[in-house]
Amino acid sequence: MKKNRIYKGNSLISFPESFTIIDIETTGLSPDYDKIIEVSALKVVNHVVTDSFSSLIKPTSDIDGIYIDSFIVDLTGITNEMLANAPDPLPTLHDYFSFLGNDILLGHNINFDINFLYDYSEKLFSRPLENNFIDTMRISRRLHPEKPHHRLSDLCARYSIDNSAAHRSLADCNTTFECYNALCNDIIVCFGTLEGFVQFCAKASKDNHYIRVSDITPSTTNIDISNPLYGKVFVFTGTLEKMPRKEAMQLVVDHGGTNGSSVTKSTNYLVLGNNDYCSLIKDGKSNKQKKAENLKLQGYDIDIISENVFYDMLEDI
């Protein structure tokens, strides 16, 4: 179930002179079940790093002294012994959030970090994290849609940036800053100015929002009628992370499915994109999602799925 973070800040494609870079390390991927074990930040003023914050955090554990598994140890280099002597979450995160202040936050795949920090802020301090944020992964995807991957390691390889200290949060903050600067230089080469890229992205988002389902027609006649998309009606809401919505809609029709522009009693699947990119979403759910939930409660054959589940369906074909 998608968690409602209704006061979460807006995801921006913007290039401010001052901001704070963030990165965290965790025991796993789920804010519902996993814990933060390290937080770091770099304060950037007029394009120059002026201050930093970094600390391990001792997570709670059901087994005394065992906080993380061997995979996380191997990935991060953070050990259970290091965490046993780390400070507790409450004072550390109090100081960390004070360091962040109201700054615009910048990070790579920053939604991951924001979601963890938002939930911790609500749980520990009874207030949401409302900072607007910039995602260098999102910028990279818009700048180079032809590239298959946009991980931090991919950007480091593209721009010849050292990534040998990956998966420690302060090192990743520094690496993200280098990648951000490289992206800015790349944008100026391609678009002339950073503002030109911002305008390009705004126009692309507007054009993508007004896709007509009637314009999406099959590009093949070789369709397997046993595939899970065949004969099903799909509706998309929010911004997709991995591809433009038009490409996802093309995949639907190429596998014998149908796209809908709105949720109706005939809709079989509502695919949830990232509503964080939509300024109209104020309570965590789009109107399409609310309508789909109501129809499902009435017994209609409609499933509400994430973007990743949609891709899993394609892999089953």
C-alpha positions as CSV (number, residue, x, y, z in Angstrom):
1,M,0.0,0.0,0.0
2,K,1.4,3.4,-1.0
3,K,2.0,5.4,2.2
4,N,0.6,8.9,2.3
5,R,3.2,11.5,3.0
6,I,0.9,14.4,2.3
7,Y,3.2,17.2,3.4
8,K,6.2,15.9,1.5
9,G,8.0,18.6,-0.5
10,N,8.0,19.0,-4.3
11,S,10.4,17.3,-6.6
12,L,12.1,20.1,-8.6
13,I,14.1,20.3,-11.8
14,S,16.0,23.4,-10.7
15,F,19.5,24.6,-10.3
16,P,19.8,26.9,-7.2
17,E,23.0,28.4,-6.1
18,S,22.6,27.1,-2.5
19,F,21.2,23.8,-1.3
20,T,22.0,20.8,1.0
21,I,23.1,17.4,-0.4
22,I,21.8,14.4,1.6
23,D,22.5,10.7,1.7
24,I,21.6,8.0,4.2
25,E,22.4,4.3,4.7
26,T,19.8,1.9,5.9
27,T,19.3,-1.7,7.0
28,G,17.1,-2.3,3.9
29,L,14.8,-0.8,1.4
30,S,11.5,-0.4,3.3
31,P,10.8,2.7,5.4
32,D,8.1,0.6,7.1
33,Y,10.4,-2.2,8.3
34,D,14.0,-1.0,8.0
35,K,16.2,1.5,10.0
36,I,18.5,4.3,9.2
37,I,22.1,3.5,10.2
38,E,24.0,6.5,8.9
39,V,23.1,10.1,7.8
40,S,25.2,12.7,6.1
41,A,24.8,16.1,4.5
42,L,26.8,18.8,2.7
43,K,25.7,22.4,2.9
44,V,26.4,24.2,-0.4
45,V,26.3,28.0,-0.5
46,N,27.0,29.8,-3.8
47,H,28.1,26.5,-5.4
48,V,30.7,25.9,-2.6
49,V,30.6,23.3,0.2
50,T,30.7,25.3,3.4
51,D,29.7,22.7,6.1
52,S,29.1,19.0,6.6
53,F,27.3,16.6,8.9
54,S,27.9,12.9,9.2
55,S,27.0,10.3,11.9
56,L,26.3,6.7,12.4
57,I,23.0,5.9,14.1
58,K,22.4,2.9,16.4
59,P,19.2,1.1,15.2
60,T,16.9,-0.8,17.4
61,S,17.2,-4.6,17.2
62,D,15.3,-7.7,18.3
63,I,18.5,-9.6,18.8
64,D,20.9,-7.8,21.1
65,G,24.0,-6.6,19.3
66,I,22.8,-7.8,15.8
67,Y,21.5,-4.8,13.8
68,I,22.4,-5.6,10.2
69,D,23.0,-8.7,8.1
70,S,26.2,-9.6,6.3
71,F,24.9,-8.2,3.0
72,I,24.6,-4.7,4.5
73,V,28.0,-5.1,6.1
74,D,29.6,-6.1,2.8
75,L,27.8,-3.3,0.9
76,T,28.5,-0.4,3.3
77,G,31.5,-1.5,5.4
78,I,29.4,-0.6,8.4
79,T,29.6,-3.4,11.0
80,N,27.5,-4.4,14.0
81,E,30.4,-3.4,16.3
82,M,30.4,0.1,14.8
83,L,26.7,0.5,15.3
84,A,26.8,-0.8,18.9
85,N,28.8,2.3,19.8
86,A,26.8,4.7,17.6
87,P,24.6,7.4,19.0
88,D,20.9,6.9,19.4
89,P,18.5,8.1,16.7
90,L,16.7,10.9,18.7
91,P,19.6,13.3,19.4
92,T,21.4,12.5,16.1
93,L,18.4,13.1,13.9
94,H,17.4,16.2,15.9
95,D,20.8,17.7,15.1
96,Y,20.6,16.4,11.5
97,F,17.2,18.0,10.8
98,S,18.4,21.2,12.4
99,F,21.4,21.1,10.0
100,L,19.0,20.6,7.0
101,G,16.8,23.5,8.1
102,N,14.5,24.6,5.3
103,D,17.1,24.1,2.6
104,I,16.3,22.6,-0.8
105,L,17.7,19.1,-0.6
106,L,19.6,17.4,-3.4
107,G,20.5,13.7,-3.7
108,H,20.6,10.8,-6.1
109,N,17.4,8.7,-6.1
110,I,16.5,11.1,-3.3
111,N,13.0,9.8,-2.9
112,F,14.4,6.8,-1.1
113,D,16.2,9.1,1.4
114,I,13.3,11.5,1.7
115,N,10.7,8.8,2.5
116,F,12.8,7.3,5.3
117,L,13.6,10.8,6.8
118,Y,9.9,11.9,6.5
119,D,8.8,8.9,8.4
120,Y,11.5,9.3,11.1
121,S,10.6,13.0,11.5
122,E,7.0,12.2,12.0
123,K,7.6,9.4,14.4
124,L,10.3,11.1,16.5
125,F,9.4,14.7,16.3
126,S,5.7,14.7,15.3
127,R,6.3,16.8,12.3
128,P,6.8,16.0,8.6
129,L,9.8,16.8,6.4
130,E,8.5,19.4,4.0
131,N,11.7,20.4,2.2
132,N,11.6,20.6,-1.6
133,F,14.1,18.4,-3.2
134,I,16.2,17.8,-6.4
135,D,16.9,14.4,-7.8
136,T,20.1,14.0,-9.9
137,M,18.8,10.6,-11.1
138,R,15.7,12.4,-12.4
139,I,17.8,15.1,-14.1
140,S,20.0,12.4,-15.7
141,R,17.0,10.5,-17.0
142,R,15.6,13.7,-18.6
143,L,19.0,14.7,-20.0
144,H,20.0,11.3,-21.4
145,P,16.8,9.2,-22.0
146,E,18.8,7.0,-24.4
147,K,20.9,5.6,-21.5
148,P,19.6,2.3,-20.0
149,H,20.7,3.0,-16.4
150,H,21.1,6.1,-14.3
151,R,22.5,4.8,-11.0
152,L,25.1,6.9,-9.2
153,S,27.7,4.4,-10.4
154,D,26.5,4.9,-14.0
155,L,27.0,8.6,-13.7
156,C,30.4,8.1,-12.2
157,A,31.4,5.9,-15.1
158,R,29.9,8.4,-17.6
159,Y,31.8,11.4,-16.1
160,S,35.0,9.6,-14.9
161,I,34.3,10.3,-11.3
162,D,35.9,8.2,-8.5
163,N,33.3,6.0,-6.8
164,S,35.5,3.7,-4.8
165,A,34.0,4.8,-1.4
166,A,30.4,4.1,-2.5
167,H,27.7,3.2,0.1
168,R,29.0,5.4,2.9
169,S,26.8,8.4,3.2
170,L,29.3,11.2,3.4
171,A,31.3,9.8,0.4
172,D,28.1,9.4,-1.6
173,C,27.2,13.1,-0.8
174,N,30.5,14.2,-2.2
175,T,30.1,11.9,-5.2
176,T,26.6,13.2,-5.8
177,F,27.9,16.8,-5.8
178,E,30.5,15.9,-8.4
179,C,27.9,14.2,-10.6
180,Y,25.5,17.2,-10.2
181,N,28.3,19.6,-11.4
182,A,29.0,17.3,-14.3
183,L,25.3,17.1,-15.2
184,C,25.2,20.9,-15.1
185,N,28.1,21.2,-17.5
186,D,26.6,18.6,-19.8
187,I,23.3,20.5,-19.8
188,I,25.0,23.8,-20.8
189,V,26.7,22.0,-23.7
190,C,23.4,20.4,-24.8
191,F,21.0,23.3,-24.1
192,G,23.1,26.4,-23.9
193,T,21.8,27.3,-20.4
194,L,20.5,25.5,-17.4
195,E,17.2,27.5,-17.7
196,G,16.9,26.2,-21.3
197,F,16.9,22.6,-19.9
198,V,14.3,23.6,-17.2
199,Q,12.0,25.0,-19.9
200,F,12.5,21.9,-22.0
201,C,11.5,19.6,-19.1
202,A,8.5,21.7,-18.3
203,K,7.3,21.5,-21.9
204,A,7.9,17.7,-22.1
205,S,5.9,17.2,-18.9
206,K,3.0,19.2,-20.3
207,D,3.1,17.3,-23.6
208,N,3.3,13.9,-21.7
209,H,0.3,14.8,-19.6
210,Y,-2.0,15.3,-22.6
211,I,-1.4,12.0,-24.3
212,R,-4.5,10.8,-26.1
213,V,-5.1,7.1,-25.8
214,S,-6.5,7.0,-29.3
215,D,-3.0,8.0,-30.6
216,I,-1.4,4.8,-29.2
217,T,-1.8,2.0,-31.7
218,P,-0.1,-1.4,-31.9
219,S,3.3,-1.6,-33.6
220,T,3.0,-5.3,-34.1
221,T,0.5,-8.0,-35.1
222,N,2.4,-10.8,-33.3
223,I,0.5,-10.8,-30.0
224,D,0.5,-13.7,-27.5
225,I,-3.1,-13.9,-26.3
226,S,-1.9,-15.8,-23.1
227,N,0.1,-12.9,-21.8
228,P,-1.2,-11.1,-18.7
229,L,-1.8,-7.8,-20.5
230,Y,-3.9,-9.2,-23.2
231,G,-7.5,-8.0,-23.1
232,K,-6.9,-5.9,-20.0
233,V,-7.6,-2.2,-19.6
234,F,-4.8,-0.1,-18.1
235,V,-4.9,3.4,-16.7
236,F,-1.8,5.3,-15.6
237,T,-1.5,8.0,-12.9
238,G,1.5,10.0,-11.8
239,T,4.9,10.2,-13.4
240,L,6.6,7.0,-14.2
241,E,10.2,6.6,-13.1
242,K,11.6,4.2,-15.7
243,M,10.1,5.5,-18.9
244,P,7.7,8.2,-20.3
245,R,4.1,7.3,-19.9
246,K,3.6,7.1,-23.7
247,E,6.2,4.3,-23.9
248,A,4.4,2.3,-21.2
249,M,1.1,2.8,-23.0
250,Q,2.7,1.5,-26.2
251,L,3.8,-1.6,-24.3
252,V,0.2,-2.2,-23.2
253,V,-1.3,-2.1,-26.7
254,D,1.7,-4.1,-28.2
255,H,0.7,-6.9,-25.8
256,G,-3.0,-6.8,-26.7
257,G,-4.1,-4.6,-23.9
258,T,-6.1,-1.3,-24.0
259,N,-5.3,2.1,-22.4
260,G,-7.9,4.1,-20.7
261,S,-7.7,7.9,-20.1
262,S,-9.8,7.6,-16.9
263,V,-10.8,5.0,-14.3
264,T,-14.1,3.3,-15.1
265,K,-15.9,0.1,-14.2
266,S,-14.1,-1.5,-17.2
267,T,-10.6,-0.7,-15.9
268,N,-8.6,-3.7,-14.8
269,Y,-5.4,-2.1,-13.7
270,L,-4.5,1.3,-12.3
271,V,-0.7,1.8,-12.5
272,L,0.6,4.2,-9.8
273,G,3.5,6.4,-10.9
274,N,5.2,8.9,-8.7
275,N,2.7,11.5,-7.6
276,D,5.5,13.5,-6.0
277,Y,6.1,15.1,-9.3
278,C,2.5,16.4,-9.6
279,S,1.8,19.7,-8.0
280,L,-2.0,18.9,-8.0
281,I,-1.6,16.0,-5.5
282,K,-2.1,17.4,-2.0
283,D,-3.4,14.4,0.0
284,G,-1.2,11.6,-1.3
285,K,-3.7,10.1,-3.8
286,S,-4.7,11.1,-7.3
287,N,-8.4,11.3,-8.2
288,K,-7.8,8.2,-10.3
289,Q,-6.5,6.2,-7.3
290,K,-9.5,7.3,-5.1
291,K,-12.0,6.3,-7.8
292,A,-10.2,2.9,-8.3
293,E,-10.3,2.2,-4.6
294,N,-14.0,3.0,-4.4
295,L,-14.7,0.7,-7.4
296,K,-12.6,-2.1,-5.8
297,L,-14.6,-1.8,-2.6
298,Q,-17.8,-2.2,-4.7
299,G,-16.5,-5.5,-6.0
300,Y,-15.3,-4.5,-9.5
301,D,-12.3,-6.3,-11.1
302,I,-9.7,-3.6,-10.7
303,D,-6.2,-3.9,-9.2
304,I,-4.1,-0.9,-8.1
305,I,-0.5,-1.7,-8.8
306,S,2.9,0.0,-8.6
307,E,5.0,0.8,-11.6
308,N,7.4,-2.0,-10.6
309,V,4.6,-4.6,-10.6
310,F,3.6,-3.4,-14.1
311,Y,7.1,-4.2,-15.3
312,D,7.0,-7.5,-13.5
313,M,4.0,-8.4,-15.6
314,L,6.0,-7.7,-18.7
315,E,8.8,-9.9,-17.5
316,D,6.3,-12.8,-17.1
317,I,5.6,-12.6,-20.9
